[in-house]
Amino acid sequence: MKKLLTASSLIAAAILVLLAGIFINISDRYFPLGAGSTVLVSLEDSTASRAEVLQSLTEWSDGTAVPLYLQAPADEDPTARVLYSLGSTSPEERLAPTSFLPWHHMEILSAADLGSHSLEASYVPADASAEQRASFTKVIESLGGQAWWTNYDWRQMLMQSLAESGAALALLTSGVLVVTSVLMWGLSRARLHDLEFLAGKSNVEIIRGDLGVLIRRVALPIGLLASVAGVTVLILSGLQYAVEFMSTLAVALLILLSFILIIWALVVALSWPTRQAIARREFPGAGFGAPSEMLRLLSVGITALTLPFLVSGLIGAQQAADQAQEWSRLDGWVSIRASSADGELEDPVKEAARAMSSREQLAFSKAISLYSGPAGSDSSDPTLSVIITDMTFLKLMGIESLNGADWNPAHEADLPQDAAQVMKDSLPLWLADSDGLKASGVHFMRWQGEKPFAAISGVTGEMEFESTPTVIVVDNAGESLTGNLLLSSASTGNLLFSNADAVRQSFDANGASDVILSVDRAADSGLLRAQLLNQTLWLRWLSLGLVLSALALTIAVGAQVWAHRLSRRIFVQRTAGFSWAWIARWRIIWESISAIFISALSVLFLKQLELSPWWALLLPLTYLPMSVYLHSRALRHRFTSLISRSP
């Protein structure tokens, strides 16, 4: 039992170590270089050119003497981060680049190396005062953009850490593990307390013995773990991060140790020896019956409620990470931030797109949802959902042709009447040829592949994934699509180009240079999202393991208490030849019924929240074999103890 107590305490402490690391890492990610605030800049409605934006930001940094950094992912390493220094001060004269995670290195480069990174990003103004933040906002607004400030708050960072990592469930289940292990350890110490009491030891001596065990088996291992973690952070991340990490971890571990002491005090109160109880030869842990049963029911309830979240969360997070990773196929491709859609620019943009598309330097993808219901309709389902794309984009996504089992021809007659009418009205806005879907180089298809079909939505940096979408595929986007669609899709990231130089040269050659305000990397936000999701998957698996471990331990505690309370009956039945399963049949039946009942309640509760509850039904399937094994083990252990006349 001492080993179990140590193991569960170390598990809880290890989760707190991980959470402290996640807390520092997320704080460093959102507020790098120890900044007290960051600002997110949007230039979606701005008509200022890239050069004008950079000049204004540089002048603000120089005028206020506030170091200003633009955050962006590294060009070749999606796990790395680069801060681009804006202003006349060289990066070497500013803060040295550091990162909490050694494999997530960070560099500080000059704005001259910014390349095609988007200026719509998060900026870090180091040590900016309230007046300086207000002046920065005025500069962005003068450019036609918007600025949203975020100030550092440890409470928000803690909630963000729990939400992004899924550590809340791990903490909850580790708490159940600690309570369970302390209860089992207290149960094993109860008989020893009786013997020490009969031997004449005082209450203080008995309590001192328990505290000595807690210090040796809990406090010292936790302290050793914390020391190893602190030294590791010191070696890998430096003194500054080590101080922040250890101060955060110290608070968390003090809370954990206080929690263990409180549980121990309650356990001792329930099992404290008295002369009357010893004289009646009562089982010293008799008072554990109700608490252990309440703990078991609590653990079953937690498991029933968390299994749907954990399993569906794992599946969803893995799918989201895989889908976000699709942006890596577009790494190196760029999009443009365009000026307002002027009708006079449609033809030059179409000519530039035709030239680039013929050289496979242009790709197009757009998911469109159209509504034609009556005004004020509450329906949230679009009348028509269609994806428009070209062969270049499909090849980037790994789809080489329209032949094969993944594609089926689609027909307008297959659409609902309202959707067919919307399609008929919209085709002249999308396709340049008056023949519409029957034009050469235009294919009206339905995707039937196993993987969801990827398309860029109408929001910059967002991708949609459809199971069986209706798709309009064009061989050449510049030839087949209208100039209006190309121009209106430029700023939303639906129009992609192979490299920045090619798009500038082509647009300049066709008299469309006024369209381009900036050229930005297309995959930045998607790659950052994939990086974050991949980092959190492993902790979600840990949470699932801890939930099942806590359930097993609470069943084991209940089985141990039950076996001790019915020692004499168990001895008689076993010596009469009954099997362990038969002896424990009513106990196992009761536990299985309670597990089924709680699972059913959980299903009803989760359905009220409009969540998928069916993973909760896994609980009864895993509970029965677990209960049979642990009760048989407890009975065998108790019977052996009675034969050998040990406590």
N, C-alpha and C positions, 0 to 999 in steps of 0.2 A: 504493500500500500504506500510505503514511503516513496518507492520509485515512481508509482503512479502520480502521487502528489507532486513530485519534482517534475515529471514529464509534462503534466497539464499546466503547471506554473510556467515552465519554460516555453510551452506553446503559446500561452497568453502573452508572455513577455516578448517572444519573437514576433508575434503579430503587432505588438506595440512598437517594436523596433522598426518593423517594416512600415507601419503607419507613420512613425516619426520621419522615416526616410522619404516616404511619399509626400508628406506634408512639406518638408524642406524642398523637395524636388519641384512640387507644384508651385510653391511660393517663388522658387527661383525661375520657373518657367514663365509665370505670369508677371513677376516683378524682378527681372534680372538685375544684376549689379547692385542689389540691395535697394532698389528704387522704392520710394514710398507711393508711387502712382504710375500708371501707364495710361495712354490715350489711344483709342481706336479711331482711325481717320477713314471716312468714306468720301470719295470723290465722284460718286455715281452721277450727280447732277452738275458737276463742275464742267465749265468750258475752258478752264485753264490748261495750257499745255504742260507736258512733263517738266520741261525746262523752267517754266514759271513756278510750278509747285516747288521744285528743288531749290530754286533761288529764294523763294519766300521763307522756306523752312531754314535754310542756311543763314539768312539774314536775321531771323528770330533767334537762332542759337547764338550767333555772334553778338547780337545786340543785348541779349540778356545774360550772356556768359554762362548759359546752362547747357551742358553737354546733351546732345540729342542723338538718339540712336533709333534706327529702323530695324525691326526684327524680321528675319527671313530665314527659310531653310537653306542649307548649303547646296551648291550646285550638284555635287556628285555623291554626297552622303546624306540620305534622308534622315539619319539619326542625329546629324549635326545641326548647329544653328549658327547663324552669322548675324552680328550687329553691325550695321553700316553707320559710320560716324558722319553726321551732317554738321557742317561748320568748318571754319578755317583751321581749327586746332587739329593736329594730326592724331590718329588713333593711339600712337605710342605715348603721347603726352597725357592721355586720359587713363581711365581705370584699366587695370590688367584684366584680360578675359579669364574668367573662371566658370566652372560648371560643377554642380553637385555630383552628378553621375560622370565618372571618368570616361565612360565610353560614349557619352553625349557631349563631345567637346564643343567649345564655343570660340569663335574668332571675332575680333573687331577689325573691320576693314574700312577703308575710306569710301566716301560716296562715289568717288571716281570708279570704283569697282562694282557699283550697284548693278550694272548691266540692265537686264530686262525685268528685274524683280518689280513687282507691283508697288506703287506708292500708296495704294489703299491697304494699309497694314496697321499693325500695332507699333507705337512709338514709345520709347523710354526717355523721358526728360529727367535726367538725374538731379535730384534735390531741388526740384522746381517748387517755388512758393505758390501760394494761392493767387497772388497778383500775376505771377508769370504764367500760371496755367490759364488764367482768364485771357491774357494777351495772346497766348497760343490759339485758344479757341477763336478769338477775333480774326487771327490771320487765316485760319482754315475757312471760316465763314466768308471772309473777303474773297476767297478763291471759289466760292460756290459749293463748298463741301460741308461736312458735319464732323464734329469731334465729340466722342463720348469718353469721359474720364472714369477711371476706376482707382479708388484709393485702397491701399493695403489694409486688410482687416483679418486678424488671425482666426476669428470665428468663421468668416466666409471661406477662408482657406481650408479650415478643418472640414467644413461641410463639403467643399469642393473635392477634398481628398477622399472623403468617404463615398461621395457620389461617383466619382470617376473610377475609383479602384474597386468598388463593391466591398470595401473593408468593413462596412457597417454590419453585414451578416457574419463576417468572420469574427468580429468583436463580440457580437451577441452570443454566438455559439461557443467561443472560447470562454465567455463568462459562465455559461452552463457547464462547460468542462471543469472549470475551477471549482464551482459549487459542488459538483458531483464528486470530484476527487477529494475535496476537503471532507465531505460527508462520509465517503468510504474510509478515509484515513481515521476520522473520528470514531467510526464504527469499530475499526480494528483496535483503537486505543481504549475503547470503553471497558473491556475486560481487564486490561492492564491497570486502569484507574481503580477498579475494584480491588485488585490484588495489592496495589500500593496503599490503598486506604486501609485494608486489613493489616498491612505490615506496619502501620503507624505513621506513615508519612503525612505531613501537614498539607493543607490545601495549596499553600504557596509553593511547596516543593513539587507537587503534582503539576501545577500550572507552569512552574519553571522548566520542568522536563519537556512539556509540550512546546513551550516557546523555544527551547533549545533545538528541538527537532525542526521547527519552522525556520529557525535561523540557518541551520545546517542544510536542510533539504529545499528551502524556498529562497530565502534572502540571499545566501551566498551564491547559488547558481545563477540567480537573476542578476546579481551584481557582477558576476564574472561575464555573463552574456553581454551586459551593458558595456563593460570595459572593453571587451573584444570588439563590439560594434563601434565604440568611440575611437579606439585606436585605428580601426580599419578606415573610418571616415577621415581621420586625421592624415593617414598615409595617402589615401586616394584623392581626397578633395581639399585638404588644407586646413589650417587652423581656424579660419573664419567659419567655415561650414561645420567643423567639428564642435565649436562652441555652441552654435545654433542648434545642432542636432542633439548634443548632450543635455542642454537645458530643456529642450522639448521632451526628450526621452525621460529625464529625471522626474518631471511632473507626472507623466503618464505612469511610470513605474511606482511612484509613491501612492497614486490612486489605486493601482493594482494591489500593492501590499496592504493598504488599509482595508480594501475589500476582502482580502483573504483573512485578515485578523477578525473582521466583523463576523464572517461566516464561521470561523473557528470558535469564536465566543458563543455563538448560538448553538453550535454542535456540542460544546462542552456543557452548556446549560441543560441541554436535553438528555445528556448521558451521565451527569454528575452522580457519583455513587452515594448511596445513603445506607445506614445500617439496616433499616427496615427492608429495603429492596434486596440487600445481600442476604438477609435472614430468610426472605421468601424465595431465594434462589431465582430471582427474576433475571431474565436476559438483560444485560446492561444497556443494550441499544434498543430497548422496546419503544422508547420515545421517537425512534427514527421512522416508524411505520408510516405515519401520516405525512411527514415532510418528504420522505422518499417517494411516496405515491404522488404527492403534489408535484414534485420535481419531474417525475416520469411523465405525468400528464402535460406539464408545461413543455417539456422537451418534445413530446409527440405533437402538441399544438404548433410549436415553433417549426418543427420539421414539415408538418402538413402545409403551413402557410408559406414557408420559404422555398420548398422544393419547386413549385411552379415558377417562382421568380428566378431561382438559381438556374434551373435547367433551361427554361425559355430564354433567360438572360444570356447564358452561355451560348446557346444556339444563335440568338440574335446578334450577340457581340462578335461571334466568329463570322457570321454572314456579313455583318457590317464592315468588319476588318477586311474580309476578302473583297467586298465591293469597293471599299475605299482604295484598296490596293490597285484597282483597275486604273486609277490615275497614273500609276507608274508607266503604263503603256503610252501615255501622252507626255512623258518626261522629255523635255527639250522643245516641245511645241509651245507656241505662244498665242496669246489672244491680244486684241487691241482694245483700248478705251477710246471710243469714237466720239466725235462732236455730235451735236443734235442732228437728227435725220433730216437733211435738206434734200428736197426732191431733185434739185439740180445735180446732186452728187450720185444719184442712183446709177446712171449709165457709166460714169468713170469707175465706180466701185464694181459694177458688174464686169467691165472689161478687165480690171485688175484681177478679179476672182477667176474669170475665164482663163487668163494667162497662167495663173498659179495652179489652178485645178488641172490643167492639161499637163503640168509638170509634176503632179502629185505633191505639190507644196501647200495645198489647201485641203482641209477636211471640214465637213459640216455635220452637225448633229443637233437636233432640237426636238424636245418632247413638248407637244402642244395639247392643251386641254381647252375645249370650247364649250360654252354653255349657251343654250337657246331657250331656256325655260322662261316662264312669265316673270315679270319684275317682282321682286320680293319673295321669290320661291325659296323655300327652306331646303330644297334638295341640294346636297353637297356633291352628288355624282355628276361628272361632266356629260354633256350630250354626246360629245365626240372626243376621243383621245387617240392621237396619232403621233407617230414619230417620223420625222423627215431626216434622212441622212444620206450620205454618199458612200461610194465604194472605198474611198481612201480611209474614211473613219472606220468602216467595217474591218478593213485589213489591219488597222492599228489595234483593233479589239480582238484580232485573231480569227476573223471570219473572212475566208478567202473568196468565196463565191456564193451565189444564191441557189446553187444546186444542192441536192441532198435532202435528207429527211428533216432537217431543221427548219426548212422553209416550205410553205404552201402558198399558192396563189390566192389572193384575196379579191373579192368582188364587191362593188358598191351595193349590189342587190342583197348581199348578206348583212348589211348594216340595218339597224332600226330606221324607220322612216324619218324621224327627226334628225338622226345622225347623218343619214344620206343627204338630206337637204342642206345641212350645215357644210358637209363635204363639198357639195356642188357649188355653194356660194363662196367657199374659201379657196378652191383650187386656183382661180385666176390670180389670187393674191400670192400664191406659193409657186406655181409653175409658170414658166415663161411661155411655153407652147400652148396654143389654144386647144390642142387636142387633149390636154390634161393628162389623165392617167394612161391614155392610149398612145402618148407621144413616144418617139424613139428615145431610148436611154432612160426611161422612167419605168419602174417596176412597183406594182402594188402587191405587197406580200403580207403574210402573217407568220410571225416567229413561233416555232414549236419546239425549240431546243430545250435541253435539260436545264441549262443555266439561264437565269434571267437576262433579258436583253438590256444592255447599258445604253443610256442616252443622256445627253446634257440637258438639264432643265432650263427654264427661263431665268434662273437665279445664278449669278456668277459663282463658279466654283462648286456647284451642286450637280450631282448625277442622280438620275432616276433608274430604277431597275424594274422592268415589267416582265411578267411571266409569258403571256401570249399576246403581245401587242400587235396592232396594225401598223405596218411600216411602209412608208414611201421611200424607195431607194432610187437614187439617181446616179448614173455613171459619172457625170461631170456636173458638180454643183454650180460652177460658173456658167455653164451652158443652159442647164435645165431650170434653175431657180430664178425668180424675179429679182431685180435690183433692189426692190423695196424690202423683200424678205432678207436679203444679204445685208443691206445697210442697217436694218432694224435689229438684226441678230449680232452685229459686230460687238457691241458693248456688253452683251450678256454672256460672252464666252462661248457662244454656239458656233462661231466661225474661228477655226484654228489654222495656224500657219506653221510651217516647218521650222522657220527661224526668223529672227528679228530683221536681219539685213534683207532677206528676200522679200518680206512684206513691205518694207519701206521702199525698196527699189521698184517693185511692181506698182505700188500705189503712186509713187512719184511719176513713173513713166506714163501713167494713164490719167494724170491730172487730178488725182484723188488724195494728194498729200495733206489737204486741209482736214480730211476725215480723222486722221490719226492724232490723238492727244498723247497717248503713251502706248508702248508695247510691253506686255507683261507675260511672265511665265504662267501657263495655263494650269499646271498641276500642283502648284504650291499648297493650296489649302487642303486639297484631297490627300496629298501625301502626309501632311501634318496630322490629319484626322486618322489616317491608317496607322501612323506611328503611335498615337495615343491609345487606340483601341487594342493594338497588339500588346501594349504594356500592361493593360488591365486584365487580359484574359487569364493569365496564370493565377492571379489573386482570386478570381471567381472560382477556379477549380479548387483552390485551397479552401474557400468558403464552403463549397459542397462537401469536401472531405471532412471538415470540422463539424458540419451539421450532422452527418451520419455518425461521426465519432462520439459526439455529445449524446445522440440518441442511444448508441450502444452502451455507453457508460451509465446513463440513467437507468436503463433496463437492468444492467449488472448490479447497480446499487439496490434497486427494488428486489431483485432476486436474492441478494445476500441477506437483506433484512428479513425477507419472508422465510428463507431457509433457517436463519437463526431463531426466529420466533416459533417455528414449528419443528424444532430439532427432535423432540421425543417422538412425535408422530412420524416424521420422516424415517427415524431409526427403525421403528416397528414395521412400517410398510416395506422398507427396503429389505430387512431381514426376512420378511414374509415372501420375498421374491418378486415384488412389483418393479416394473421398469421406471427409470427416471421420468420419462415422458408421461407415464400413467400417473405417477405421484403428483406431477406438476400440472395435470390436465386442466383443472378448474382455474388455476392461476393463469395459465397460458390462454385459455378461452376468454377469461375476463379481460386480459390485456389486449387480445386481438379484437374483441368487441369494442373496447374503448378506442383503439386505433382506427377501426372502421368508422365509428361514430364521429370522431374528431375529423377524420378525412372528409366525411360527407358534409359536416358543417363548414369545413374549409372550402369545399367546392361551391356550396351555396353562397358563402361570403364573397369568394372571388368572382363568382358570376355576377353578383350585385355590383361589383366594381368594373364589370365588363372586361375582365381579364380571363385569359385561358387557364382554367383551373385543373385540367385533367391530369397534369403531372402529379397532383396531390394523391391520385389513386395509386401511385407507385409505393406509397407508404405502407399500406397493408401487405403488399407483396413482399417487401423487404423486412417487415416487422416480424412476421410469423417465424421464419427460419432463425432470425436473430434471437428471438425470445426463447425458442425451444433450446437452442444451443447454450445460451447464457444461464437459463434455469437448470438445465442438466449439469452444467459445470458447477453452479453454486451448490446444488444438491450433493454432487459427488465430493466436493470439497468439505461440506459440512459433515457428511457421513464419515469421511476419513478422519476428520477432527474428533468426532465422537468416539470412534474406535480407538484412536491414539490418546484420548482424554486430554487433548490440547484445547486452548481457548478457542 
